[in-house]
């Protein structure tokens, strides 16, 4: 795999690393973002150029072959252990570096779970060496099936100083490259809790482990639980300090929602509420797992684009996981909120572009302005 150097040359230009880059929130064009991972060792240059057009990218643990090989191995009978030498984090960083070299103004976010010590990450090897994964009351490693179905994943032990140092040190190394502008700190909300029914302390995949307790929970001591909760909060505090108020950290500065309802007012209310509490709002249409390494095509439908434009404010981004020529067309600040007249929603923008939504048919359209300056 061809990795990009810390200081590298792209298209004959020297890329110089810089401070954390906040995403461009202007509405000159539609603010488009990317969230996902692809199943190959390296993306095509066309795919990288597509990423470079985004305002914001989140490169998931699904980047490269490691997730897919590990999932296949762990679900065999008997399971075959995964190896940290696969180094999914290296594939993530390679993609981020290439995209940032193509567009240094791009805000690039690295996915790193705060609960799961995935066995295909190089970080896992360091946690193994330091014996820094969480143990249950019987002295066995806590192991869960995660929400994508991968079984027997260990848990970072933030009750230990060494565990906290390894995790936060890994993040510091990411930021020191000058390429990473934020973190998707998945499972940030998961802390140990007391089980009133069983009269013990537990840590679970979904906080409660309801319905899947046997594969998503572990019983830990009261002391470990207390130290874990204190330690994890320390880790999150360091994370937030590292990226500051303009870095993209889910869910500190950045909200993530999914487009579900056909009622445009639902998304309007969701984005308004999100931007009262967060700096940014990322609206995902679909997660891209096992993506195509050469594809550049947007996954967003016209209806999804219209619903987003009826709701968009500065700081909101639409996850389309690809590019479309209309994303280069002029938009401009909205002239006001979306207005409903009988069965029709409508909203106009400074460029002359406007959108409509027919509530009787659940269809919408974008009427693009011909102007290039506004």
C-alpha positions as CSV (number, residue, x, y, z in Angstrom):
1,X,0.0,0.0,0.0
2,X,1.4,3.4,-1.0
3,X,1.3,5.6,2.1
4,X,1.7,9.3,1.8
5,X,4.5,10.9,3.8
6,X,4.0,13.5,6.5
7,X,5.3,16.2,4.2
8,X,4.5,15.1,0.6
9,X,4.2,16.3,-2.9
10,X,0.9,16.0,-4.7
11,X,0.5,17.2,-8.3
12,X,3.9,18.9,-8.0
13,X,2.9,21.0,-5.0
14,X,4.3,20.7,-1.5
15,X,1.7,20.0,1.1
16,X,2.6,21.6,4.4
17,X,0.7,20.3,7.5
18,X,-1.3,22.9,9.4
19,X,-3.6,23.4,12.3
20,X,-7.0,21.7,12.7
21,X,-9.2,22.8,9.8
22,X,-12.9,23.5,10.6
23,X,-15.4,22.6,7.9
24,X,-16.5,25.3,5.5
25,X,-20.1,26.2,6.5
26,X,-20.9,28.7,3.7
27,X,-24.0,28.1,1.6
28,X,-22.5,29.3,-1.7
29,X,-23.2,25.8,-2.8
30,X,-24.8,22.8,-1.1
31,X,-22.6,21.7,1.9
32,X,-21.9,18.1,1.1
33,X,-20.2,15.5,3.3
34,X,-19.0,11.9,3.2
35,X,-19.3,9.1,5.8
36,X,-18.1,5.6,5.2
37,X,-15.4,3.1,4.2
38,X,-14.5,1.0,1.2
39,X,-13.3,-2.6,0.8
40,X,-10.0,-2.3,-1.0
41,X,-6.4,-1.5,-0.2
42,X,-6.4,1.8,-1.9
43,X,-9.0,4.1,-3.5
44,X,-8.7,5.2,-7.1
45,X,-7.5,8.7,-7.7
46,X,-10.9,9.7,-9.1
47,X,-12.5,8.6,-5.8
48,X,-9.9,10.6,-3.8
49,X,-10.7,13.7,-6.0
50,X,-14.4,13.2,-5.2
51,X,-13.6,13.1,-1.5
52,X,-11.6,16.3,-1.9
53,X,-14.7,18.1,-3.2
54,X,-16.5,17.5,0.1
55,X,-16.7,20.1,3.0
56,X,-16.3,17.2,5.5
57,X,-15.3,13.6,5.3
58,X,-15.6,10.9,8.0
59,X,-13.4,7.8,7.2
60,X,-14.8,4.8,9.0
61,X,-13.2,1.6,10.5
62,X,-14.6,-0.1,7.4
63,X,-11.8,1.5,5.3
64,X,-9.5,-1.1,3.7
65,X,-9.8,-4.9,3.8
66,X,-9.3,-5.4,7.6
67,X,-12.9,-5.1,8.8
68,X,-14.2,-7.5,6.2
69,X,-11.5,-10.1,6.6
70,X,-11.8,-9.9,10.4
71,X,-15.6,-10.2,10.3
72,X,-15.4,-13.3,8.1
73,X,-12.8,-14.9,10.3
74,X,-14.5,-14.2,13.7
75,X,-17.8,-15.6,12.4
76,X,-16.3,-18.9,11.3
77,X,-16.6,-22.1,13.4
78,X,-14.3,-22.2,15.2
79,X,-13.5,-18.5,14.9
80,X,-10.1,-17.4,13.6
81,X,-8.5,-14.5,15.6
82,X,-7.9,-11.2,13.9
83,X,-4.6,-9.5,13.9
84,X,-3.7,-5.9,14.8
85,X,-1.0,-6.1,12.1
86,X,-3.7,-5.6,9.5
87,X,-3.8,-2.0,10.7
88,X,-7.1,-0.6,9.6
89,X,-6.1,2.7,11.0
90,X,-3.3,2.9,8.5
91,X,-5.8,2.5,5.6
92,X,-8.0,5.2,7.2
93,X,-5.0,7.6,7.4
94,X,-3.8,6.9,3.9
95,X,-7.2,7.9,2.5
96,X,-7.4,11.0,4.7
97,X,-3.8,12.1,3.8
98,X,-4.5,11.7,0.0
99,X,-7.7,13.6,0.3
100,X,-6.2,16.4,2.3
101,X,-3.2,16.7,-0.1
102,X,-5.8,17.2,-2.9
103,X,-7.6,19.8,-0.8
104,X,-6.0,21.1,2.4
105,X,-9.2,23.1,3.2
106,X,-11.1,19.8,3.6
107,X,-12.1,18.9,7.2
108,X,-11.2,15.3,7.7
109,X,-12.5,13.1,10.6
110,X,-11.1,9.8,11.8
111,X,-13.4,7.2,13.2
112,X,-12.2,5.7,16.6
113,X,-14.5,3.9,18.9
114,X,-14.4,4.8,22.6
115,X,-15.8,1.4,23.7
116,X,-14.5,-1.3,21.4
117,X,-10.8,-2.2,21.0
118,X,-11.3,-3.6,17.5
119,X,-8.7,-6.4,16.9
120,X,-7.8,-5.2,13.4
121,X,-6.4,-1.9,14.6
122,X,-2.7,-1.4,15.3
123,X,-3.9,0.2,18.6
124,X,-5.2,-3.2,19.7
125,X,-1.7,-4.6,19.8
126,X,-0.6,-1.9,22.2
127,X,-3.6,-2.5,24.5
128,X,-2.8,-6.3,24.4
129,X,0.8,-5.7,25.3
130,X,-0.1,-3.4,28.2
131,X,-3.0,-5.6,29.4
132,X,-5.2,-2.6,29.2
133,X,-8.5,-4.1,28.1
134,X,-11.4,-4.4,30.5
135,X,-11.7,-7.5,32.7
136,X,-14.9,-8.9,34.3
137,X,-15.3,-10.0,37.9
138,X,-14.1,-13.5,37.0
139,X,-10.8,-12.2,35.6
140,X,-11.8,-12.8,32.0
141,X,-11.6,-10.2,29.2
142,X,-15.0,-8.5,28.6
143,X,-16.0,-9.2,24.9
144,X,-19.1,-8.1,23.1
145,X,-20.8,-8.5,19.7
146,X,-21.0,-5.0,18.3
147,X,-23.9,-3.4,16.4
148,X,-22.6,-4.5,13.0
149,X,-22.5,-8.2,14.2
150,X,-18.8,-8.7,14.8
151,X,-18.4,-11.0,17.9
152,X,-16.0,-11.1,20.8
153,X,-14.6,-7.6,20.7
154,X,-12.7,-6.4,23.7
155,X,-13.3,-3.2,25.6
156,X,-10.8,-0.4,26.3
157,X,-10.2,-0.2,30.1
158,X,-10.3,3.5,30.9
159,X,-10.2,2.6,34.6
160,X,-6.4,2.2,34.1
161,X,-4.1,5.1,33.5
162,X,-2.2,3.1,30.9
163,X,-5.5,2.6,28.9
164,X,-6.3,6.3,29.0
165,X,-2.8,7.2,28.0
166,X,-2.7,4.8,25.1
167,X,-6.0,6.0,23.7
168,X,-5.4,9.7,24.1
169,X,-1.8,9.2,22.9
170,X,-3.1,7.6,19.7
171,X,-5.4,10.6,19.1
172,X,-2.5,13.0,19.7
173,X,-0.5,11.2,17.1
174,X,-3.3,11.6,14.6
175,X,-3.5,15.3,15.2
176,X,0.3,15.7,15.1
177,X,0.2,14.5,11.4
178,X,-1.7,17.7,10.6
179,X,-4.2,15.8,8.5
180,X,-6.9,14.9,11.1
181,X,-9.4,17.7,12.0
182,X,-11.8,15.7,14.2
183,X,-12.9,12.4,15.6
184,X,-16.0,10.3,15.4
185,X,-15.8,9.1,19.0
186,X,-18.4,6.3,18.7
187,X,-20.0,4.9,21.9
188,X,-18.9,8.0,23.7
189,X,-22.2,7.8,25.7
190,X,-21.5,4.3,27.1
191,X,-20.5,4.2,30.7
192,X,-20.8,1.4,33.3
193,X,-24.2,1.3,35.1
194,X,-25.7,-0.5,38.1
195,X,-28.1,-3.4,37.3
196,X,-30.8,-3.1,40.0
197,X,-32.3,-6.5,39.1
198,X,-29.1,-8.4,39.4
199,X,-27.5,-6.2,42.1
200,X,-24.2,-5.8,40.2
201,X,-22.3,-3.3,38.0
202,X,-22.2,-3.9,34.3
203,X,-21.0,-2.3,31.0
204,X,-23.0,-2.9,27.9
205,X,-23.0,-2.2,24.1
206,X,-26.2,-0.1,24.3
207,X,-25.9,1.1,27.9
208,X,-28.6,-1.3,29.0
209,X,-27.9,-4.4,26.9
210,X,-31.6,-4.9,26.8
211,X,-32.6,-8.0,24.8
212,X,-29.0,-9.1,24.1
213,X,-27.5,-9.1,27.5
214,X,-25.5,-12.4,27.1
215,X,-23.6,-11.0,24.1
216,X,-23.5,-7.3,24.8
217,X,-22.8,-6.9,28.5
218,X,-20.1,-7.8,31.1
219,X,-20.2,-7.8,34.9
220,X,-17.5,-5.7,36.5
221,X,-16.6,-4.8,40.1
222,X,-17.9,-1.7,41.7
223,X,-14.4,-0.3,42.0
224,X,-13.7,-0.9,38.3
225,X,-17.0,0.6,37.3
226,X,-16.4,3.7,39.3
227,X,-12.8,4.1,38.0
228,X,-14.0,3.4,34.4
229,X,-16.6,6.1,34.5
230,X,-14.2,8.7,35.9
231,X,-11.5,7.6,33.5
232,X,-13.7,7.7,30.4
233,X,-14.8,11.2,31.2
234,X,-11.2,12.2,31.5
235,X,-10.5,10.7,28.1
236,X,-13.5,12.6,26.5
237,X,-12.4,15.9,28.2
238,X,-8.9,15.5,26.7
239,X,-10.4,14.6,23.3
240,X,-12.6,17.8,23.3
241,X,-9.6,19.9,24.4
242,X,-7.5,18.5,21.6
243,X,-9.8,19.5,18.8
244,X,-11.2,22.6,20.4
245,X,-14.5,24.4,19.7
246,X,-14.2,24.3,15.9
247,X,-13.0,20.7,15.4
248,X,-15.5,18.2,14.3
249,X,-16.0,15.8,17.2
250,X,-19.2,13.7,17.4
251,X,-21.1,14.4,19.7
252,X,-19.4,17.3,21.3
253,X,-19.3,20.0,18.6
254,X,-21.1,18.0,16.0
255,X,-24.6,16.4,15.9
256,X,-25.4,13.5,13.7
257,X,-28.9,12.7,12.4
258,X,-30.4,10.4,9.8
259,X,-32.9,11.5,7.2
260,X,-36.0,9.4,7.9
261,X,-39.3,11.3,7.6
262,X,-41.0,12.4,4.4
263,X,-42.3,15.4,6.4
264,X,-39.9,18.3,5.6
265,X,-40.8,20.1,8.9
266,X,-39.3,17.2,10.9
267,X,-35.9,17.9,9.4
268,X,-36.3,21.6,9.7
269,X,-37.0,21.2,13.5
270,X,-34.1,18.7,13.8
271,X,-31.5,20.9,12.3
272,X,-32.7,24.0,14.1
273,X,-32.6,22.2,17.4
274,X,-29.2,20.6,16.6
275,X,-27.5,24.0,15.8
276,X,-28.7,25.5,19.0
277,X,-26.7,22.9,20.9
278,X,-23.9,22.1,18.5
279,X,-21.6,23.9,16.1
280,X,-22.3,21.5,13.2
281,X,-25.1,19.2,12.1
282,X,-24.3,16.2,9.9
283,X,-27.4,14.8,8.2
284,X,-26.7,11.3,7.0
285,X,-28.8,9.7,4.3
286,X,-27.1,6.2,4.5
287,X,-24.0,4.7,5.9
288,X,-21.5,3.6,3.3
289,X,-20.0,0.2,4.3
290,X,-18.3,-2.1,1.8
291,X,-18.2,0.8,-0.6
292,X,-16.8,0.8,-4.2
293,X,-13.2,2.0,-4.3
294,X,-13.7,3.7,-7.7
295,X,-17.2,5.1,-7.4
296,X,-17.7,8.9,-7.3
297,X,-21.5,9.0,-7.7
298,X,-23.7,10.7,-5.1
299,X,-26.1,8.4,-3.2
300,X,-28.6,11.3,-2.5
301,X,-31.9,11.4,-4.3
302,X,-33.5,14.6,-5.5
303,X,-36.1,14.2,-2.7
304,X,-33.3,14.0,0.0
305,X,-31.6,17.1,-1.5
306,X,-34.9,19.1,-1.5
307,X,-35.7,18.1,2.1
308,X,-32.2,19.2,3.2
309,X,-32.5,22.5,1.4
310,X,-35.8,23.2,3.0
311,X,-34.0,22.9,6.4
312,X,-30.4,23.9,5.8
313,X,-28.7,26.5,7.9
314,X,-25.0,27.4,8.1
315,X,-23.3,24.6,10.0
316,X,-25.4,21.8,8.5
317,X,-24.0,19.2,6.0
318,X,-25.7,16.6,3.8
319,X,-24.1,13.2,3.7
320,X,-24.2,12.1,0.0
321,X,-21.1,9.9,0.0
322,X,-20.4,11.0,-3.6
323,X,-20.6,13.9,-6.0
324,X,-23.0,15.2,-8.5
325,X,-22.6,18.2,-10.9
326,X,-25.5,20.0,-9.2
327,X,-23.4,20.3,-6.0
328,X,-21.3,22.9,-7.9
329,X,-24.3,25.0,-8.8
330,X,-24.9,28.4,-6.9
331,X,-27.1,28.4,-3.9
332,X,-26.5,31.3,-1.5
333,X,-28.0,32.1,1.9
334,X,-31.7,31.4,2.3
335,X,-34.0,34.4,1.9
336,X,-36.0,33.1,4.8
337,X,-37.3,29.8,6.3
338,X,-39.3,27.3,4.3
339,X,-42.9,28.4,3.8
340,X,-45.9,26.1,3.4
341,X,-48.9,27.1,1.3
342,X,-51.6,24.4,1.3
343,X,-49.9,21.2,0.1
344,X,-46.7,22.8,-1.1
345,X,-43.5,23.8,0.7
346,X,-41.2,26.3,-0.9
347,X,-37.9,28.0,-0.1
348,X,-35.8,30.6,-2.0
349,X,-32.1,31.3,-1.9
350,X,-29.9,34.4,-2.7
351,X,-28.7,33.0,-6.0
352,X,-32.2,32.7,-7.3
353,X,-32.3,28.9,-6.8
354,X,-35.4,27.6,-5.1
355,X,-36.9,24.3,-4.0
356,X,-40.5,23.0,-3.7
357,X,-42.0,19.9,-1.9
358,X,-45.4,18.5,-2.7
359,X,-46.8,16.9,0.5
360,X,-49.5,15.0,-1.4
361,X,-47.0,13.2,-3.6
362,X,-43.9,13.3,-1.2
363,X,-41.8,14.6,-4.1
364,X,-39.7,17.7,-4.6
365,X,-37.6,19.6,-7.1
366,X,-34.8,22.0,-7.2
367,X,-35.0,24.9,-9.7
368,X,-31.4,26.0,-10.2
369,X,-30.5,29.6,-10.9
370,X,-28.5,30.3,-14.0
371,X,-26.4,33.0,-12.2
372,X,-22.8,32.3,-11.3
373,X,-22.4,35.4,-9.1
374,X,-24.7,36.6,-6.4
